[in-house]
Amino acid sequence: MKKLLLLGLLPFVLAACNGGPSTSDYGAFSGEESLGGSLSTDAFLLAPGPKWHVGAPYKIEDTLYTPAEDMNFNQTGIAGIIPTDLNGVMTTNGEIFDSNQMLGTSKTLPLPSIVRVTNLENGRTAIVRVNNRGPFVNNRMMDVSTTAARQLGMTGNTRVQVQIMAEQSLAVKNATLGTTSQLGIVRDEPAQTPVPVAATGPYTVQVGAFYSEDSAQQLASRIRHLGNVQIDNESGLHKVRVVGLDAPGARSTIDSLRSSEGLAPGLLMNGRWINADSI
């Protein structure tokens, strides 16, 4: 049986919270076949994975993480550098970590996903394949391989912007699963009548989070028919949310976003994150 080894639970993870990455900051599967061999960087980025892994919500210490297929993922935070002594370790989706590849980690993105990472301190960018969970410390949103760090001009913990490359990520998903899922296509349609929602309901559906205010405004305009849409500015991100929903309204909004927009929205109840499929 495949077992998820959440190495971030080891005691000395606390010592890494204020320092650089530790080998205890990541998760991996055991007993799965690897890709085998070493591929060129470009080929590896878009290669099928041994498996497509999203996973159920999980908790590390007191923090709940909710993986989701979010093709609008666009966030800023701190990135670190994955230790080279993890070379040869199996990642969460069954690949073998190679610090010579352009690789990264994420607590919630599907594995593998393709992302563009921008070093906000010098403007340099890199295209990275995310294939492992972590880092399981609160002050970093992702870590990258030493090769990716060199391209980004990183020498330690660095503030970055991480944007999913939706078409490339779906191409990897399709190649892995043998499917033909596509991005949602936006068409000009007649204005729709807003769906009645409770004005003071406890549920909030977060549709997307953007570094760009223009991108947030565009999405907000596109989904106005779903109810009370607002953009909350938090920690440098513009978060598009449908607020004041009761349980049936939240369920209907989530289903609509998934089916018509191809999105993977998150759900809050009274300001706390919960599983989007729990209602």
C-alpha positions as CSV (number, residue, x, y, z in Angstrom):
1,M,0.0,0.0,0.0
2,K,1.2,3.5,-0.9
3,K,1.8,5.6,2.2
4,L,2.4,9.3,2.4
5,L,5.4,10.1,4.5
6,L,4.9,13.6,5.9
7,L,8.5,14.2,6.9
8,G,7.6,17.7,7.9
9,L,6.4,16.3,11.2
10,L,9.8,15.4,12.4
11,P,10.8,17.3,15.6
12,F,13.6,19.3,14.1
13,V,11.3,21.0,11.6
14,L,10.9,23.7,14.2
15,A,14.5,24.6,14.0
16,A,14.1,25.2,10.2
17,C,11.3,27.8,10.7
18,N,13.8,30.7,11.1
19,G,16.5,29.3,8.9
20,G,17.1,27.7,5.5
21,P,15.4,24.6,4.1
22,S,15.8,21.3,5.9
23,T,15.3,17.8,4.5
24,S,12.4,17.5,7.0
25,D,10.4,20.2,5.2
26,Y,9.0,18.0,2.4
27,G,6.7,15.0,1.8
28,A,7.2,12.0,-0.4
29,F,5.5,8.7,-1.4
30,S,7.3,5.4,-0.8
31,G,7.2,2.3,-3.0
32,E,6.2,3.9,-6.3
33,E,7.9,3.6,-9.7
34,S,10.1,6.5,-10.7
35,L,10.4,8.2,-14.1
36,G,13.8,6.6,-14.5
37,G,16.7,8.2,-16.3
38,S,17.5,11.8,-16.7
39,L,15.7,14.0,-19.2
40,S,16.7,17.3,-20.6
41,T,15.2,20.3,-18.7
42,D,12.6,21.2,-21.4
43,A,11.5,17.6,-21.9
44,F,11.3,17.0,-18.2
45,L,9.1,20.1,-17.6
46,L,6.3,18.8,-19.9
47,A,6.8,15.1,-19.4
48,P,4.0,12.9,-18.0
49,G,4.4,12.0,-14.3
50,P,4.2,8.5,-12.8
51,K,0.9,9.8,-11.3
52,W,-1.3,12.9,-11.2
53,H,-1.6,13.9,-7.5
54,V,-3.9,16.5,-6.0
55,G,-4.8,14.8,-2.7
56,A,-7.2,15.4,0.2
57,P,-6.9,18.2,2.7
58,Y,-4.2,17.4,5.3
59,K,-2.9,18.9,8.5
60,I,0.7,19.5,9.5
61,E,0.9,20.3,13.2
62,D,-1.9,23.0,13.6
63,T,-2.0,24.1,9.9
64,L,-4.6,22.7,7.5
65,Y,-3.7,22.6,3.8
66,T,-6.3,22.1,1.1
67,P,-4.8,21.0,-2.3
68,A,-6.8,22.1,-5.3
69,E,-6.6,22.2,-9.1
70,D,-6.4,26.0,-9.3
71,M,-5.6,27.2,-12.8
72,N,-5.7,30.8,-11.6
73,F,-3.0,30.4,-8.9
74,N,-1.0,33.6,-8.7
75,Q,0.5,34.4,-5.3
76,T,3.5,36.0,-3.7
77,G,5.5,34.8,-0.8
78,I,8.9,33.5,0.3
79,A,10.8,30.8,-1.5
80,G,13.8,28.9,-0.3
81,I,16.2,26.5,-1.9
82,I,15.8,22.7,-1.7
83,P,18.9,21.0,-0.2
84,T,20.9,19.0,-2.7
85,D,21.1,16.1,-0.3
86,L,17.5,15.3,-1.3
87,N,18.9,14.1,-4.7
88,G,17.5,10.6,-5.4
89,V,14.5,11.0,-2.9
90,M,11.1,10.1,-4.3
91,T,8.7,13.1,-4.5
92,T,5.0,13.1,-3.5
93,N,3.9,12.1,-7.1
94,G,6.4,9.4,-7.5
95,E,9.2,11.2,-9.4
96,I,12.9,11.2,-8.4
97,F,14.2,14.6,-7.2
98,D,17.2,15.9,-9.2
99,S,18.6,19.2,-8.2
100,N,19.9,19.7,-11.8
101,Q,16.3,20.0,-13.0
102,M,14.0,23.0,-12.7
103,L,11.9,21.8,-9.8
104,G,9.8,23.2,-7.0
105,T,7.5,22.3,-4.2
106,S,4.0,23.4,-3.2
107,K,1.6,22.7,-0.4
108,T,-1.5,22.8,-2.5
109,L,-0.9,22.8,-6.3
110,P,-1.5,19.6,-8.3
111,L,1.6,17.5,-8.9
112,P,3.1,18.0,-11.4
113,S,2.2,21.6,-12.2
114,I,4.2,24.0,-14.3
115,V,4.7,27.5,-12.8
116,R,6.5,30.7,-13.6
117,V,8.5,32.0,-10.6
118,T,9.6,35.6,-10.5
119,N,12.2,36.9,-8.2
120,L,10.6,40.1,-6.9
121,E,14.0,41.4,-5.8
122,N,15.7,41.4,-9.2
123,G,12.9,40.6,-11.8
124,R,14.5,37.4,-13.0
125,T,12.1,34.5,-13.9
126,A,12.2,30.7,-14.3
127,I,9.8,28.0,-15.4
128,V,9.6,25.3,-12.8
129,R,8.0,21.9,-12.5
130,V,6.3,21.5,-9.1
131,N,6.4,17.8,-8.1
132,N,6.6,17.6,-4.3
133,R,4.7,18.8,-1.3
134,G,6.2,21.3,1.1
135,P,7.9,23.2,2.6
136,F,6.1,22.5,5.8
137,V,7.1,25.7,7.6
138,N,5.0,28.8,7.9
139,N,7.3,31.4,6.5
140,R,7.9,29.9,3.0
141,M,5.3,29.2,0.3
142,M,7.6,27.1,-1.9
143,D,11.2,26.0,-2.4
144,V,13.1,25.5,-5.7
145,S,16.0,23.3,-6.8
146,T,19.5,24.7,-6.9
147,T,19.4,24.9,-10.7
148,A,16.2,27.0,-10.6
149,A,17.6,29.1,-7.8
150,R,20.7,30.0,-9.9
151,Q,18.5,31.1,-12.8
152,L,16.4,33.2,-10.4
153,G,19.6,34.7,-8.8
154,M,18.6,33.3,-5.4
155,T,21.2,32.7,-2.7
156,G,18.7,32.1,0.2
157,N,15.1,32.9,1.2
158,T,13.7,35.3,-1.4
159,R,10.4,37.0,-2.0
160,V,8.8,35.6,-5.2
161,Q,5.7,35.6,-7.3
162,V,4.4,32.2,-8.4
163,Q,2.0,32.0,-11.3
164,I,0.6,28.7,-12.6
165,M,1.0,28.2,-16.4
166,A,-2.4,26.8,-17.0
167,E,-2.0,25.4,-20.6
168,Q,1.3,23.7,-19.8
169,S,0.0,22.3,-16.5
170,L,-3.1,20.9,-18.3
171,A,-0.9,19.4,-21.0
172,V,1.1,17.5,-18.4
173,K,-2.1,16.4,-16.7
174,N,-3.6,15.2,-19.9
175,A,-0.3,13.4,-20.9
176,T,-0.3,11.7,-17.4
177,L,-3.9,10.7,-17.3
178,G,-4.5,10.2,-21.1
179,T,-7.4,12.8,-21.0
180,T,-8.3,15.9,-23.0
181,S,-9.4,18.3,-20.3
182,Q,-9.2,22.0,-21.4
183,L,-9.2,25.4,-19.9
184,G,-12.6,27.1,-19.6
185,I,-13.4,29.3,-22.6
186,V,-14.9,32.7,-21.8
187,R,-17.5,33.8,-24.3
188,D,-19.6,37.0,-24.5
189,E,-23.0,36.1,-23.3
190,P,-26.2,38.1,-22.4
191,A,-26.2,39.5,-18.9
192,Q,-27.5,36.9,-16.4
193,T,-29.8,37.6,-13.5
194,P,-27.9,37.4,-10.2
195,V,-28.5,34.3,-8.2
196,P,-30.4,35.2,-4.9
197,V,-28.0,34.7,-2.0
198,A,-28.2,35.3,1.7
199,A,-27.0,38.8,2.5
200,T,-25.3,37.7,5.7
201,G,-24.6,34.1,5.2
202,P,-21.5,32.6,6.9
203,Y,-19.8,31.3,3.7
204,T,-17.4,33.0,1.4
205,V,-16.2,31.4,-1.9
206,Q,-12.7,32.5,-2.9
207,V,-12.5,32.3,-6.7
208,G,-8.9,33.4,-7.2
209,A,-6.0,35.4,-5.9
210,F,-4.0,37.7,-8.1
211,Y,-0.8,39.8,-7.9
212,S,-2.3,41.9,-10.8
213,E,-5.3,44.1,-9.8
214,D,-6.4,44.1,-13.5
215,S,-6.6,40.3,-13.6
216,A,-8.7,40.4,-10.4
217,Q,-11.1,43.0,-11.8
218,Q,-11.5,41.0,-15.0
219,L,-12.5,37.8,-13.1
220,A,-14.8,39.8,-10.8
221,S,-16.6,41.3,-13.7
222,R,-17.0,37.9,-15.3
223,I,-18.7,36.3,-12.3
224,R,-20.9,39.2,-11.1
225,H,-24.0,37.1,-11.9
226,L,-23.1,34.7,-9.1
227,G,-23.9,37.1,-6.3
228,N,-22.1,39.6,-4.0
229,V,-18.6,39.7,-5.5
230,Q,-15.8,41.7,-3.9
231,I,-12.1,42.0,-4.2
232,D,-10.2,41.9,-0.9
233,N,-6.6,43.2,-0.8
234,E,-4.5,41.1,1.6
235,S,-0.7,40.7,1.8
236,G,-0.2,42.2,-1.6
237,L,-2.8,39.9,-3.3
238,H,-6.1,40.8,-4.8
239,K,-8.5,38.1,-3.7
240,V,-11.8,37.7,-5.7
241,R,-14.5,36.4,-3.5
242,V,-18.3,35.8,-3.5
243,V,-19.4,36.7,0.0
244,G,-22.5,36.4,2.2
245,L,-23.6,33.0,1.1
246,D,-25.7,30.4,2.9
247,A,-24.8,26.7,2.5
248,P,-27.0,26.1,-0.6
249,G,-25.7,29.3,-2.2
250,A,-22.1,28.4,-1.6
251,R,-22.6,24.9,-3.0
252,S,-24.3,26.3,-6.1
253,T,-21.5,28.9,-6.6
254,I,-18.7,26.3,-6.3
255,D,-20.4,23.9,-8.7
256,S,-21.0,26.8,-11.2
257,L,-17.4,27.9,-11.0
258,R,-16.2,24.4,-11.6
259,S,-18.4,23.6,-14.5
260,S,-18.6,26.9,-16.4
261,E,-15.2,28.4,-15.6
262,G,-13.1,25.4,-15.0
263,L,-11.9,26.8,-11.7
264,A,-11.2,25.2,-8.3
265,P,-12.5,27.7,-5.7
266,G,-11.8,27.6,-2.0
267,L,-14.3,28.0,0.8
268,L,-14.3,29.9,4.0
269,M,-16.9,29.7,6.8
270,N,-16.9,32.7,9.2
271,G,-13.4,33.5,7.9
272,R,-11.9,30.1,8.4
273,W,-10.9,27.8,5.5
274,I,-12.9,24.6,5.2
275,N,-13.1,21.8,2.6
276,A,-15.0,23.1,-0.5
277,D,-16.8,19.7,-0.7
278,S,-17.9,19.7,3.0
279,I,-21.2,21.3,2.3
